[in-house]
Amino acid sequence: MLDGKKVSNPDQSIELYELCKTFHKLPSEILAEDADDIMLLLIVHNAVNSHQAESGDKAGKKSRRDDLKAKRQRGEI
């Protein structure tokens, strides 16, 4: 979770903070939810983030290649 960074076995307070931030809920609201429902939401949330990161990596590499190509053409490199 942690802003796109994978963390294995995070502290409960960090996990609760990330859940609150992700779902825009207070800690009391998160703690009142069914644990199975939260786990299912996290699985979907993580899958979406992974997919976005993969497509972002590809777009980022292409953008960097295009930038370097443009710099070479301008004689900056």
Distance bins in CASP14 RR format, pairs under 12 A and 6 or more apart:
PFRMAT RR
TARGET T0000
AUTHOR 0000-0000-0000
RMODE 2
METHOD distances of the structure
MODEL  1
1 7 1 0 0 1 0 0 0 0 0 0 0
1 8 0 0 0 0 0 1 0 0 0 0 0
1 10 1 0 0 1 0 0 0 0 0 0 0
1 11 0 0 0 0 0 1 0 0 0 0 0
1 14 0 0 0 0 1 0 0 0 0 0 0
1 15 1 0 0 1 0 0 0 0 0 0 0
1 16 0 0 0 0 0 1 0 0 0 0 0
1 17 0 0 0 0 1 0 0 0 0 0 0
1 18 1 0 1 0 0 0 0 0 0 0 0
1 19 0 0 0 0 1 0 0 0 0 0 0
1 20 0 0 0 0 0 1 0 0 0 0 0
1 21 0 0 0 0 1 0 0 0 0 0 0
1 22 1 0 0 1 0 0 0 0 0 0 0
1 23 0 0 0 0 0 1 0 0 0 0 0
1 41 0 0 0 0 0 1 0 0 0 0 0
1 42 1 0 0 1 0 0 0 0 0 0 0
1 43 0 0 0 0 0 1 0 0 0 0 0
1 45 0 0 0 0 1 0 0 0 0 0 0
1 46 1 0 0 1 0 0 0 0 0 0 0
1 49 0 0 0 0 1 0 0 0 0 0 0
1 50 0 0 0 0 0 1 0 0 0 0 0
2 8 0 0 0 0 0 1 0 0 0 0 0
2 10 1 0 0 1 0 0 0 0 0 0 0
2 11 0 0 0 0 0 1 0 0 0 0 0
2 14 1 0 0 1 0 0 0 0 0 0 0
2 15 0 0 0 0 1 0 0 0 0 0 0
2 17 0 0 0 0 1 0 0 0 0 0 0
2 18 1 0 0 1 0 0 0 0 0 0 0
2 19 0 0 0 0 0 1 0 0 0 0 0
2 21 0 0 0 0 1 0 0 0 0 0 0
2 22 0 0 0 0 0 1 0 0 0 0 0
2 46 0 0 0 0 0 1 0 0 0 0 0
2 49 0 0 0 0 0 1 0 0 0 0 0
3 14 0 0 0 0 0 1 0 0 0 0 0
3 17 0 0 0 0 0 1 0 0 0 0 0
3 18 0 0 0 0 1 0 0 0 0 0 0
3 21 0 0 0 0 1 0 0 0 0 0 0
3 22 0 0 0 0 0 1 0 0 0 0 0
3 49 0 0 0 0 1 0 0 0 0 0 0
3 53 0 0 0 0 0 1 0 0 0 0 0
4 18 0 0 0 0 1 0 0 0 0 0 0
4 21 0 0 0 0 0 1 0 0 0 0 0
4 22 0 0 0 0 0 1 0 0 0 0 0
4 45 0 0 0 0 0 1 0 0 0 0 0
4 46 0 0 0 0 1 0 0 0 0 0 0
4 48 0 0 0 0 0 1 0 0 0 0 0
4 49 1 0 1 0 0 0 0 0 0 0 0
4 50 0 0 0 0 1 0 0 0 0 0 0
4 52 0 0 0 0 1 0 0 0 0 0 0
4 53 1 0 0 1 0 0 0 0 0 0 0
4 56 0 0 0 0 0 1 0 0 0 0 0
5 14 0 0 0 0 0 1 0 0 0 0 0
5 18 0 0 0 0 0 1 0 0 0 0 0
5 46 0 0 0 0 0 1 0 0 0 0 0
5 49 0 0 0 0 0 1 0 0 0 0 0
5 53 0 0 0 0 0 1 0 0 0 0 0
6 46 0 0 0 0 1 0 0 0 0 0 0
6 49 0 0 0 0 1 0 0 0 0 0 0
6 50 0 0 0 0 1 0 0 0 0 0 0
6 53 0 0 0 0 1 0 0 0 0 0 0
7 14 1 0 0 1 0 0 0 0 0 0 0
7 15 0 0 0 0 1 0 0 0 0 0 0
7 17 0 0 0 0 0 1 0 0 0 0 0
7 18 0 0 0 0 1 0 0 0 0 0 0
7 46 0 0 0 0 0 1 0 0 0 0 0
8 14 0 0 0 0 0 1 0 0 0 0 0
8 15 0 0 0 0 0 1 0 0 0 0 0
9 15 0 0 0 0 1 0 0 0 0 0 0
10 16 0 0 0 0 1 0 0 0 0 0 0
10 17 0 0 0 0 1 0 0 0 0 0 0
10 18 1 0 0 1 0 0 0 0 0 0 0
10 19 0 0 0 0 0 1 0 0 0 0 0
10 42 0 0 0 0 0 1 0 0 0 0 0
11 17 0 0 0 0 1 0 0 0 0 0 0
11 18 0 0 0 0 0 1 0 0 0 0 0
12 18 0 0 0 0 0 1 0 0 0 0 0
12 19 0 0 0 0 0 1 0 0 0 0 0
12 27 0 0 0 0 0 1 0 0 0 0 0
12 30 0 0 0 0 0 1 0 0 0 0 0
12 31 0 0 0 0 0 1 0 0 0 0 0
13 19 0 0 0 0 0 1 0 0 0 0 0
13 20 0 0 0 0 0 1 0 0 0 0 0
13 27 0 0 0 0 1 0 0 0 0 0 0
13 30 0 0 0 0 0 1 0 0 0 0 0
14 20 0 0 0 0 0 1 0 0 0 0 0
14 21 0 0 0 0 0 1 0 0 0 0 0
15 21 0 0 0 0 0 1 0 0 0 0 0
15 22 0 0 0 0 0 1 0 0 0 0 0
15 27 0 0 0 0 0 1 0 0 0 0 0
15 30 0 0 0 0 1 0 0 0 0 0 0
15 31 0 0 0 0 0 1 0 0 0 0 0
15 35 0 0 0 0 0 1 0 0 0 0 0
15 38 0 0 0 0 1 0 0 0 0 0 0
15 39 0 0 0 0 0 1 0 0 0 0 0
15 42 0 0 0 0 1 0 0 0 0 0 0
16 22 0 0 0 0 0 1 0 0 0 0 0
16 23 0 0 0 0 0 1 0 0 0 0 0
16 25 0 0 0 0 0 1 0 0 0 0 0
16 26 0 0 0 0 0 1 0 0 0 0 0
16 27 1 0 1 0 0 0 0 0 0 0 0
16 28 0 0 0 0 0 1 0 0 0 0 0
16 29 0 0 0 0 0 1 0 0 0 0 0
16 30 1 0 0 1 0 0 0 0 0 0 0
16 31 1 0 0 1 0 0 0 0 0 0 0
16 33 0 0 0 0 0 1 0 0 0 0 0
16 38 0 0 0 0 0 1 0 0 0 0 0
17 23 0 0 0 0 0 1 0 0 0 0 0
17 25 0 0 0 0 0 1 0 0 0 0 0
17 26 0 0 0 0 0 1 0 0 0 0 0
17 27 0 0 0 0 1 0 0 0 0 0 0
17 30 0 0 0 0 1 0 0 0 0 0 0
18 24 0 0 0 0 0 1 0 0 0 0 0
18 25 0 0 0 0 0 1 0 0 0 0 0
18 27 0 0 0 0 0 1 0 0 0 0 0
18 30 0 0 0 0 1 0 0 0 0 0 0
18 38 0 0 0 0 0 1 0 0 0 0 0
18 42 0 0 0 0 1 0 0 0 0 0 0
18 45 0 0 0 0 1 0 0 0 0 0 0
18 46 0 0 0 0 0 1 0 0 0 0 0
18 49 0 0 0 0 0 1 0 0 0 0 0
19 25 1 0 0 1 0 0 0 0 0 0 0
19 26 0 0 0 0 0 1 0 0 0 0 0
19 27 0 0 0 0 1 0 0 0 0 0 0
19 28 0 0 0 0 0 1 0 0 0 0 0
19 29 0 0 0 0 1 0 0 0 0 0 0
19 30 1 0 1 0 0 0 0 0 0 0 0
19 31 0 0 0 0 1 0 0 0 0 0 0
19 32 0 0 0 0 0 1 0 0 0 0 0
19 33 0 0 0 0 1 0 0 0 0 0 0
19 35 0 0 0 0 0 1 0 0 0 0 0
19 37 0 0 0 0 0 1 0 0 0 0 0
19 38 1 0 0 1 0 0 0 0 0 0 0
19 39 0 0 0 0 0 1 0 0 0 0 0
19 41 0 0 0 0 1 0 0 0 0 0 0
19 42 1 0 0 1 0 0 0 0 0 0 0
19 45 0 0 0 0 1 0 0 0 0 0 0
20 26 1 0 0 1 0 0 0 0 0 0 0
20 27 1 0 1 0 0 0 0 0 0 0 0
20 28 0 0 0 0 1 0 0 0 0 0 0
20 29 0 0 0 0 1 0 0 0 0 0 0
20 30 1 0 1 0 0 0 0 0 0 0 0
20 31 0 0 0 0 0 1 0 0 0 0 0
20 33 0 0 0 0 0 1 0 0 0 0 0
20 38 0 0 0 0 0 1 0 0 0 0 0
21 27 0 0 0 0 0 1 0 0 0 0 0
21 30 0 0 0 0 0 1 0 0 0 0 0
21 45 0 0 0 0 0 1 0 0 0 0 0
22 30 0 0 0 0 1 0 0 0 0 0 0
22 38 0 0 0 0 0 1 0 0 0 0 0
22 41 0 0 0 0 1 0 0 0 0 0 0
22 42 0 0 0 0 1 0 0 0 0 0 0
22 44 0 0 0 0 0 1 0 0 0 0 0
22 45 1 0 0 1 0 0 0 0 0 0 0
22 46 0 0 0 0 0 1 0 0 0 0 0
22 48 0 0 0 0 0 1 0 0 0 0 0
22 49 0 0 0 0 1 0 0 0 0 0 0
23 29 0 0 0 0 1 0 0 0 0 0 0
23 30 1 0 0 1 0 0 0 0 0 0 0
23 33 0 0 0 0 1 0 0 0 0 0 0
23 37 0 0 0 0 0 1 0 0 0 0 0
23 38 0 0 0 0 1 0 0 0 0 0 0
23 41 1 0 0 1 0 0 0 0 0 0 0
23 42 0 0 0 0 1 0 0 0 0 0 0
23 44 0 0 0 0 0 1 0 0 0 0 0
23 45 0 0 0 0 1 0 0 0 0 0 0
24 30 0 0 0 0 0 1 0 0 0 0 0
25 31 0 0 0 0 1 0 0 0 0 0 0
25 32 0 0 0 0 1 0 0 0 0 0 0
25 33 0 0 0 0 1 0 0 0 0 0 0
25 38 0 0 0 0 0 1 0 0 0 0 0
25 41 0 0 0 0 0 1 0 0 0 0 0
26 32 0 0 0 0 1 0 0 0 0 0 0
26 33 0 0 0 0 0 1 0 0 0 0 0
27 33 0 0 0 0 0 1 0 0 0 0 0
29 38 0 0 0 0 0 1 0 0 0 0 0
30 37 0 0 0 0 0 1 0 0 0 0 0
30 38 1 0 0 1 0 0 0 0 0 0 0
30 41 0 0 0 0 0 1 0 0 0 0 0
30 42 0 0 0 0 0 1 0 0 0 0 0
31 38 0 0 0 0 1 0 0 0 0 0 0
32 38 0 0 0 0 0 1 0 0 0 0 0
33 39 0 0 0 0 0 1 0 0 0 0 0
33 40 0 0 0 0 0 1 0 0 0 0 0
33 41 0 0 0 0 1 0 0 0 0 0 0
33 42 0 0 0 0 0 1 0 0 0 0 0
34 40 0 0 0 0 1 0 0 0 0 0 0
34 41 0 0 0 0 0 1 0 0 0 0 0
35 41 0 0 0 0 0 1 0 0 0 0 0
35 42 0 0 0 0 0 1 0 0 0 0 0
36 42 0 0 0 0 0 1 0 0 0 0 0
36 43 0 0 0 0 0 1 0 0 0 0 0
37 43 0 0 0 0 0 1 0 0 0 0 0
37 44 0 0 0 0 0 1 0 0 0 0 0
38 44 0 0 0 0 0 1 0 0 0 0 0
38 45 0 0 0 0 0 1 0 0 0 0 0
39 45 0 0 0 0 0 1 0 0 0 0 0
39 46 0 0 0 0 0 1 0 0 0 0 0
40 46 0 0 0 0 0 1 0 0 0 0 0
40 47 0 0 0 0 0 1 0 0 0 0 0
41 47 0 0 0 0 0 1 0 0 0 0 0
41 48 0 0 0 0 0 1 0 0 0 0 0
42 48 0 0 0 0 0 1 0 0 0 0 0
42 49 0 0 0 0 0 1 0 0 0 0 0
43 49 0 0 0 0 0 1 0 0 0 0 0
43 50 0 0 0 0 0 1 0 0 0 0 0
44 50 0 0 0 0 0 1 0 0 0 0 0
44 51 0 0 0 0 0 1 0 0 0 0 0
45 51 0 0 0 0 0 1 0 0 0 0 0
45 52 0 0 0 0 0 1 0 0 0 0 0
46 52 0 0 0 0 0 1 0 0 0 0 0
46 53 0 0 0 0 0 1 0 0 0 0 0
47 53 0 0 0 0 0 1 0 0 0 0 0
47 54 0 0 0 0 0 1 0 0 0 0 0
48 54 0 0 0 0 0 1 0 0 0 0 0
48 55 0 0 0 0 0 1 0 0 0 0 0
49 55 0 0 0 0 0 1 0 0 0 0 0
49 56 0 0 0 0 0 1 0 0 0 0 0
50 56 0 0 0 0 0 1 0 0 0 0 0
50 57 0 0 0 0 0 1 0 0 0 0 0
51 57 0 0 0 0 0 1 0 0 0 0 0
51 58 0 0 0 0 0 1 0 0 0 0 0
52 58 0 0 0 0 0 1 0 0 0 0 0
52 59 0 0 0 0 0 1 0 0 0 0 0
53 59 0 0 0 0 0 1 0 0 0 0 0
53 60 0 0 0 0 0 1 0 0 0 0 0
54 60 0 0 0 0 0 1 0 0 0 0 0
54 61 0 0 0 0 0 1 0 0 0 0 0
55 61 0 0 0 0 0 1 0 0 0 0 0
55 62 0 0 0 0 0 1 0 0 0 0 0
56 62 0 0 0 0 1 0 0 0 0 0 0
56 63 0 0 0 0 1 0 0 0 0 0 0
56 64 0 0 0 0 0 1 0 0 0 0 0
57 63 0 0 0 0 0 1 0 0 0 0 0
57 64 0 0 0 0 0 1 0 0 0 0 0
58 64 0 0 0 0 0 1 0 0 0 0 0
58 65 0 0 0 0 0 1 0 0 0 0 0
59 65 0 0 0 0 0 1 0 0 0 0 0
59 66 0 0 0 0 0 1 0 0 0 0 0
60 66 0 0 0 0 1 0 0 0 0 0 0
60 67 0 0 0 0 1 0 0 0 0 0 0
60 68 0 0 0 0 0 1 0 0 0 0 0
61 67 0 0 0 0 0 1 0 0 0 0 0
61 68 0 0 0 0 0 1 0 0 0 0 0
62 68 0 0 0 0 0 1 0 0 0 0 0
62 69 0 0 0 0 0 1 0 0 0 0 0
63 69 0 0 0 0 0 1 0 0 0 0 0
63 70 0 0 0 0 0 1 0 0 0 0 0
64 70 0 0 0 0 0 1 0 0 0 0 0
64 71 0 0 0 0 0 1 0 0 0 0 0
65 71 0 0 0 0 0 1 0 0 0 0 0
65 72 0 0 0 0 0 1 0 0 0 0 0
66 72 0 0 0 0 0 1 0 0 0 0 0
66 73 0 0 0 0 0 1 0 0 0 0 0
67 73 0 0 0 0 0 1 0 0 0 0 0
67 74 0 0 0 0 0 1 0 0 0 0 0
67 76 0 0 0 0 0 1 0 0 0 0 0
67 77 0 0 0 0 0 1 0 0 0 0 0
68 74 0 0 0 0 0 1 0 0 0 0 0
68 75 0 0 0 0 0 1 0 0 0 0 0
68 76 0 0 0 0 1 0 0 0 0 0 0
68 77 1 0 0 1 0 0 0 0 0 0 0
69 75 0 0 0 0 0 1 0 0 0 0 0
69 76 0 0 0 0 0 1 0 0 0 0 0
69 77 0 0 0 0 1 0 0 0 0 0 0
70 76 0 0 0 0 1 0 0 0 0 0 0
70 77 0 0 0 0 1 0 0 0 0 0 0
71 77 1 0 1 0 0 0 0 0 0 0 0
END
